[in-house]
Amino acid sequence: MANGANATTAGARRTGLAPQAARPLGPWIEPRLAAVAAAFTLAQLVLVLPGLGLGWDETVYISQVSGHAPAAFLSAPRARGVSLLVAPITSWSDSTVLLRAYLAVLSGLALYVALRVWRAHFVPRVLALAGAVFASLWVTLFYGLQAMPNYWVAVGALACVGCFLRVRSNARDQAAWWGVFAGATLMTWMRPMDAVYVVLPLIALSLRRRRLLVVLAAGLLAGAGEWVIEAYTGYGGLAQRLSDASRIQGGLGWHLAVVDQLRALGGRTLCRPCTGSVPSPCVTLWWFALPLLAALGAVVAVRARHALPVLLPLACAVTAAVPYLFLIGYAAPRFLLPAYALLALPVAHGLAHLAGAPTRGTARTLTVSLMAAGLAGHLAGQYVVLERTVHGSAAGRVDWSRSAAALHTLGVRPPCLLSGYEAVPIAFYTGCRSAQTGGHDTSITPAELTRAAHRTPVAVLTRPDGHPPPYARTWQVERVGFLRAYVAPHVRHGW
């Protein structure tokens, strides 16, 4: 018996899986995971933070808790998790650098914790490799320090699934019970519908474990409670909010968005409408490699008879990706961050198997050389796309800042109101309230906006070749940055 147990333990360790008997988590600080998390934080601070202003969606979330800008309209799909996450900084400071640094450190800590809960199922070297796989993606680096929800859904999913497996292995692990609850809460706190798709496999495995199902459901309800209550207080009910959210996302239904996601891999943060060519294979190769390596990891785990720690995150990754590959008609790379985080574990397991394959001589040298070359090419490709994306995004945000400065020169200063093209982010930069008379963010009628122009500075923004709405045709037109601004006459007269 002892020899059989030792053989099982040795086999499990060769595959990168922690043996079933080795449940203690050991010391809390795991150096390899800490190194990956620290490198991730440092890379964000060095490669992404410098010069990157706040994006459109960020201004919406931050304005809800900002101490210097009025709250923008919060459309039906959005939740308030990001707003609460950034409130400790944005409620008293308008420093973008401070906010970015805070989120970079927080995202690194979150990645460490989310990986650490898997210590009962994978050896540290595999977990460190999984963290490196996920953290090295340009989309992870780009969004880790931004006030956006997708990264936090990803780490919440990683922690929730890991704690779920720990509970199944040891029902007396109280920390794991709280981890299931906290991970589900974090996901729904950020994006309720994403959380539902992630936990579908967990719900299926919990049908015969009532307590686990209750804790999972409690976490989902705790995170989504405010979103549901707000549906009834501000959106006409839950059914109406869900319907509005579907409409804003183009109508949920069968849409083959796989090619759209491929087009976005070149650094397009939002591909809507998604036209143009697919980036070169050098940019997209990793996207095809991930599922292949994950499948390899799954096969190895099944053969080692330790399948669930690999198959469950793989299943959750698939359900997390389904809506963004097949149910919406546009793409954004950040949508798949939860799937990438969950795929990282089976991918790392597959890579560890390749690296530890019992080969010698020329075969061993060739395997190691190919893996090293692939890693170098992967990192180089991710850096090129990241640099391009950061540069393009920063340029657009500088344009918003210039438009805001030009509006101040024209007398459009707080308290003020902006409407029209790109009014939401420019209003935040200007310190104004934004309101739209049409589209997804409709929050005011033309008559109400015209009346507001008699009480406060109002400007309507259009493209350089655009035309003003009927109520603003007689207003003074000025160039503000790359846009036109139609300024209400009362502003022009010094009101």
NORNOR-V833576 format. One record per residue. N is the residue number from 1. RES is the residue in one letter. PHI is phi in whole degrees, -180 to 180 (NA if undefined). NEAR is the number of other ideal C-beta (glycine too) atoms within 8 Angstrom. Layout:
((N | RES | PHI | NEAR) (N | RES | PHI | NEAR))
This chain:
((1 | M | NA | 4) (2 | A | -63 | 5) (3 | N | -63 | 6) (4 | G | -64 | 7) (5 | A | -65 | 9) (6 | N | -65 | 8) (7 | A | -66 | 8) (8 | T | -63 | 10) (9 | T | -62 | 11) (10 | A | -64 | 8) (11 | G | -64 | 9) (12 | A | -63 | 13) (13 | R | -70 | 11) (14 | R | -64 | 7) (15 | T | -82 | 13) (16 | G | 93 | 13) (17 | L | -95 | 16) (18 | A | -72 | 10) (19 | P | -63 | 9) (20 | Q | -58 | 8) (21 | A | -78 | 6) (22 | A | -90 | 8) (23 | R | -86 | 8) (24 | P | -58 | 5) (25 | L | -85 | 7) (26 | G | 74 | 5) (27 | P | -59 | 4) (28 | W | -65 | 5) (29 | I | -84 | 5) (30 | E | -107 | 12) (31 | P | -55 | 6) (32 | R | -68 | 10) (33 | L | -68 | 14) (34 | A | -62 | 10) (35 | A | -65 | 9) (36 | V | -64 | 15) (37 | A | -64 | 15) (38 | A | -66 | 9) (39 | A | -64 | 10) (40 | F | -61 | 16) (41 | T | -62 | 12) (42 | L | -63 | 8) (43 | A | -62 | 11) (44 | Q | -63 | 16) (45 | L | -65 | 12) (46 | V | -85 | 8) (47 | L | -95 | 11) (48 | V | -115 | 15) (49 | L | -60 | 12) (50 | P | -57 | 5) (51 | G | 78 | 4) (52 | L | -90 | 11) (53 | G | -74 | 11) (54 | L | -81 | 11) (55 | G | -85 | 12) (56 | W | -55 | 8) (57 | D | -63 | 8) (58 | E | -61 | 11) (59 | T | -64 | 16) (60 | V | -65 | 13) (61 | Y | -66 | 15) (62 | I | -68 | 16) (63 | S | -62 | 12) (64 | Q | -66 | 11) (65 | V | -130 | 10) (66 | S | -77 | 12) (67 | G | -90 | 7) (68 | H | -134 | 5) (69 | A | -140 | 11) (70 | P | -65 | 9) (71 | A | -70 | 9) (72 | A | -80 | 14) (73 | F | -65 | 11) (74 | L | -99 | 8) (75 | S | -71 | 10) (76 | A | -55 | 9) (77 | P | -71 | 8) (78 | R | -77 | 8) (79 | A | -120 | 13) (80 | R | -100 | 13) (81 | G | -59 | 13) (82 | V | -63 | 13) (83 | S | -59 | 11) (84 | L | -70 | 9) (85 | L | -64 | 10) (86 | V | -92 | 15) (87 | A | -54 | 9) (88 | P | -58 | 6) (89 | I | -103 | 11) (90 | T | -73 | 13) (91 | S | -70 | 8) (92 | W | -132 | 5) (93 | S | -131 | 8) (94 | D | -106 | 7) (95 | S | -79 | 7) (96 | T | -69 | 9) (97 | V | -63 | 7) (98 | L | -63 | 9) (99 | L | -63 | 14) (100 | R | -62 | 15) (101 | A | -63 | 11) (102 | Y | -59 | 11) (103 | L | -71 | 14) (104 | A | -64 | 14) (105 | V | -65 | 9) (106 | L | -64 | 9) (107 | S | -67 | 15) (108 | G | -66 | 14) (109 | L | -63 | 9) (110 | A | -64 | 10) (111 | L | -64 | 15) (112 | Y | -61 | 13) (113 | V | -64 | 10) (114 | A | -63 | 13) (115 | L | -76 | 15) (116 | R | -63 | 12) (117 | V | -69 | 14) (118 | W | -89 | 14) (119 | R | -61 | 12) (120 | A | -75 | 13) (121 | H | -120 | 10) (122 | F | -133 | 15) (123 | V | -73 | 9) (124 | P | -56 | 10) (125 | R | -65 | 9) (126 | V | -72 | 14) (127 | L | -65 | 17) (128 | A | -63 | 13) (129 | L | -65 | 11) (130 | A | -62 | 16) (131 | G | -61 | 16) (132 | A | -67 | 10) (133 | V | -60 | 12) (134 | F | -69 | 13) (135 | A | -70 | 14) (136 | S | -83 | 10) (137 | L | -69 | 11) (138 | W | -61 | 11) (139 | V | -69 | 11) (140 | T | -68 | 15) (141 | L | -63 | 16) (142 | F | -69 | 12) (143 | Y | -101 | 12) (144 | G | -60 | 14) (145 | L | -104 | 12) (146 | Q | -100 | 11) (147 | A | -81 | 12) (148 | M | -134 | 12) (149 | P | -85 | 11) (150 | N | -66 | 14) (151 | Y | -62 | 14) (152 | W | -75 | 15) (153 | V | -64 | 17) (154 | A | -63 | 15) (155 | V | -71 | 15) (156 | G | -64 | 17) (157 | A | -65 | 17) (158 | L | -61 | 16) (159 | A | -69 | 15) (160 | C | -63 | 19) (161 | V | -66 | 15) (162 | G | -64 | 13) (163 | C | -69 | 16) (164 | F | -60 | 15) (165 | L | -66 | 14) (166 | R | -63 | 14) (167 | V | -64 | 13) (168 | R | -63 | 10) (169 | S | -81 | 9) (170 | N | -149 | 9) (171 | A | -67 | 5) (172 | R | -88 | 4) (173 | D | -79 | 10) (174 | Q | -65 | 6) (175 | A | -62 | 7) (176 | A | -68 | 13) (177 | W | -59 | 11) (178 | W | -66 | 9) (179 | G | -66 | 14) (180 | V | -60 | 16) (181 | F | -63 | 13) (182 | A | -66 | 12) (183 | G | -64 | 16) (184 | A | -65 | 18) (185 | T | -63 | 13) (186 | L | -60 | 16) (187 | M | -63 | 20) (188 | T | -72 | 18) (189 | W | -60 | 12) (190 | M | -90 | 16) (191 | R | -147 | 12) (192 | P | -55 | 11) (193 | M | -69 | 9) (194 | D | -61 | 14) (195 | A | -61 | 18) (196 | V | -61 | 10) (197 | Y | -65 | 11) (198 | V | -62 | 17) (199 | V | -88 | 14) (200 | L | -54 | 10) (201 | P | -64 | 10) (202 | L | -66 | 14) (203 | I | -63 | 10) (204 | A | -61 | 7) (205 | L | -79 | 10) (206 | S | -99 | 10) (207 | L | -61 | 7) (208 | R | -102 | 4) (209 | R | -123 | 9) (210 | R | -61 | 6) (211 | R | -64 | 6) (212 | L | -64 | 12) (213 | L | -65 | 11) (214 | V | -65 | 8) (215 | V | -65 | 11) (216 | L | -63 | 16) (217 | A | -65 | 8) (218 | A | -63 | 10) (219 | G | -64 | 16) (220 | L | -62 | 16) (221 | L | -68 | 9) (222 | A | -62 | 11) (223 | G | -75 | 16) (224 | A | -94 | 13) (225 | G | -56 | 8) (226 | E | -64 | 8) (227 | W | -64 | 11) (228 | V | -70 | 9) (229 | I | -61 | 8) (230 | E | -65 | 10) (231 | A | -60 | 14) (232 | Y | -82 | 9) (233 | T | -88 | 6) (234 | G | -137 | 5) (235 | Y | -129 | 11) (236 | G | 83 | 5) (237 | G | 111 | 8) (238 | L | -66 | 8) (239 | A | -62 | 6) (240 | Q | -68 | 10) (241 | R | -66 | 12) (242 | L | -63 | 10) (243 | S | -66 | 8) (244 | D | -64 | 12) (245 | A | -62 | 12) (246 | S | -64 | 9) (247 | R | -64 | 8) (248 | I | -63 | 10) (249 | Q | -88 | 9) (250 | G | 91 | 10) (251 | G | 87 | 7) (252 | L | -66 | 8) (253 | G | 173 | 5) (254 | W | -70 | 5) (255 | H | -140 | 9) (256 | L | -84 | 7) (257 | A | -102 | 15) (258 | V | -61 | 8) (259 | V | -67 | 9) (260 | D | -61 | 12) (261 | Q | -64 | 16) (262 | L | -63 | 11) (263 | R | -62 | 16) (264 | A | -78 | 14) (265 | L | -67 | 12) (266 | G | -77 | 9) (267 | G | 118 | 10) (268 | R | -82 | 10) (269 | T | -70 | 11) (270 | L | -144 | 7) (271 | C | -113 | 12) (272 | R | -152 | 8) (273 | P | -71 | 5) (274 | C | -100 | 13) (275 | T | -121 | 4) (276 | G | 98 | 4) (277 | S | -89 | 4) (278 | V | -76 | 6) (279 | P | -59 | 9) (280 | S | -64 | 5) (281 | P | -56 | 5) (282 | C | -62 | 7) (283 | V | -88 | 11) (284 | T | -102 | 12) (285 | L | -57 | 9) (286 | W | -61 | 10) (287 | W | -66 | 9) (288 | F | -81 | 8) (289 | A | -71 | 8) (290 | L | -56 | 11) (291 | P | -64 | 8) (292 | L | -67 | 8) (293 | L | -68 | 12) (294 | A | -65 | 14) (295 | A | -64 | 10) (296 | L | -61 | 11) (297 | G | -59 | 18) (298 | A | -66 | 14) (299 | V | -62 | 8) (300 | V | -62 | 13) (301 | A | -66 | 16) (302 | V | -63 | 9) (303 | R | -65 | 6) (304 | A | -84 | 11) (305 | R | 61 | 5) (306 | H | -131 | 11) (307 | A | -78 | 10) (308 | L | -59 | 8) (309 | P | -60 | 14) (310 | V | -99 | 16) (311 | L | -72 | 12) (312 | L | -68 | 14) (313 | P | -61 | 14) (314 | L | -65 | 15) (315 | A | -64 | 9) (316 | C | -67 | 16) (317 | A | -64 | 14) (318 | V | -64 | 9) (319 | T | -67 | 11) (320 | A | -68 | 14) (321 | A | -84 | 10) (322 | V | -51 | 10) (323 | P | -62 | 11) (324 | Y | -89 | 12) (325 | L | -103 | 10) (326 | F | -134 | 9) (327 | L | -122 | 11) (328 | I | -128 | 11) (329 | G | -97 | 7) (330 | Y | -154 | 12) (331 | A | -146 | 15) (332 | A | -149 | 10) (333 | P | -56 | 12) (334 | R | -65 | 11) (335 | F | -60 | 9) (336 | L | -95 | 12) (337 | L | -57 | 15) (338 | P | -60 | 15) (339 | A | -65 | 12) (340 | Y | -63 | 15) (341 | A | -62 | 13) (342 | L | -73 | 17) (343 | L | -66 | 14) (344 | A | -57 | 12) (345 | L | -68 | 16) (346 | P | -64 | 17) (347 | V | -64 | 14) (348 | A | -63 | 16) (349 | H | -64 | 18) (350 | G | -65 | 15) (351 | L | -65 | 13) (352 | A | -63 | 13) (353 | H | -65 | 13) (354 | L | -63 | 10) (355 | A | -69 | 9) (356 | G | -100 | 8) (357 | A | -60 | 7) (358 | P | -74 | 4) (359 | T | -116 | 7) (360 | R | -135 | 5) (361 | G | 62 | 6) (362 | T | -62 | 5) (363 | A | -62 | 8) (364 | R | -64 | 9) (365 | T | -61 | 8) (366 | L | -64 | 8) (367 | T | -62 | 12) (368 | V | -63 | 9) (369 | S | -64 | 8) (370 | L | -64 | 8) (371 | M | -66 | 11) (372 | A | -65 | 8) (373 | A | -65 | 8) (374 | G | -63 | 8) (375 | L | -63 | 8) (376 | A | -63 | 8) (377 | G | -64 | 9) (378 | H | -61 | 10) (379 | L | -64 | 9) (380 | A | -63 | 8) (381 | G | -63 | 12) (382 | Q | -65 | 13) (383 | Y | -66 | 10) (384 | V | -62 | 9) (385 | V | -67 | 13) (386 | L | -61 | 14) (387 | E | -61 | 9) (388 | R | -65 | 10) (389 | T | -68 | 12) (390 | V | -62 | 12) (391 | H | -63 | 8) (392 | G | -65 | 9) (393 | S | -68 | 11) (394 | A | -63 | 11) (395 | A | -63 | 8) (396 | G | -63 | 8) (397 | R | -74 | 13) (398 | V | -64 | 9) (399 | D | -61 | 10) (400 | W | -63 | 14) (401 | S | -64 | 10) (402 | R | -67 | 11) (403 | S | -63 | 18) (404 | A | -63 | 12) (405 | A | -63 | 8) (406 | A | -66 | 13) (407 | L | -64 | 17) (408 | H | -59 | 10) (409 | T | -62 | 6) (410 | L | -81 | 13) (411 | G | 98 | 10) (412 | V | -86 | 15) (413 | R | -129 | 9) (414 | P | -59 | 6) (415 | P | -78 | 8) (416 | C | -148 | 15) (417 | L | -141 | 16) (418 | L | -120 | 18) (419 | S | -143 | 14) (420 | G | 101 | 11) (421 | Y | -66 | 8) (422 | E | 54 | 11) (423 | A | -68 | 13) (424 | V | -63 | 14) (425 | P | -69 | 12) (426 | I | -68 | 16) (427 | A | -61 | 17) (428 | F | -62 | 15) (429 | Y | -65 | 13) (430 | T | -84 | 15) (431 | G | 89 | 11) (432 | C | -98 | 15) (433 | R | -86 | 11) (434 | S | -113 | 16) (435 | A | -154 | 12) (436 | Q | -117 | 14) (437 | T | -95 | 10) (438 | G | -162 | 4) (439 | G | 86 | 5) (440 | H | -66 | 5) (441 | D | -102 | 10) (442 | T | -58 | 8) (443 | S | -143 | 6) (444 | I | -156 | 10) (445 | T | -94 | 6) (446 | P | -57 | 9) (447 | A | -65 | 6) (448 | E | -66 | 8) (449 | L | -67 | 15) (450 | T | -64 | 9) (451 | R | -65 | 8) (452 | A | -63 | 11) (453 | A | -65 | 12) (454 | H | -86 | 6) (455 | R | -115 | 5) (456 | T | -150 | 8) (457 | P | -61 | 15) (458 | V | -131 | 16) (459 | A | -141 | 17) (460 | V | -113 | 14) (461 | L | -101 | 16) (462 | T | -137 | 12) (463 | R | -62 | 7) (464 | P | -57 | 7) (465 | D | -105 | 3) (466 | G | -83 | 8) (467 | H | -123 | 3) (468 | P | -76 | 12) (469 | P | -67 | 9) (470 | P | -52 | 6) (471 | Y | -71 | 7) (472 | A | -111 | 10) (473 | R | -65 | 8) (474 | T | -94 | 4) (475 | W | -77 | 11) (476 | Q | -66 | 7) (477 | V | -104 | 8) (478 | E | -136 | 9) (479 | R | -89 | 7) (480 | V | -126 | 13) (481 | G | 63 | 9) (482 | F | -99 | 6) (483 | L | -119 | 14) (484 | R | -104 | 13) (485 | A | -122 | 16) (486 | Y | -99 | 15) (487 | V | -100 | 16) (488 | A | -58 | 12) (489 | P | -61 | 10) (490 | H | -67 | 10) (491 | V | -69 | 14) (492 | R | -62 | 10) (493 | H | -87 | 6) (494 | G | 94 | 5) (495 | W | -69 | 5))
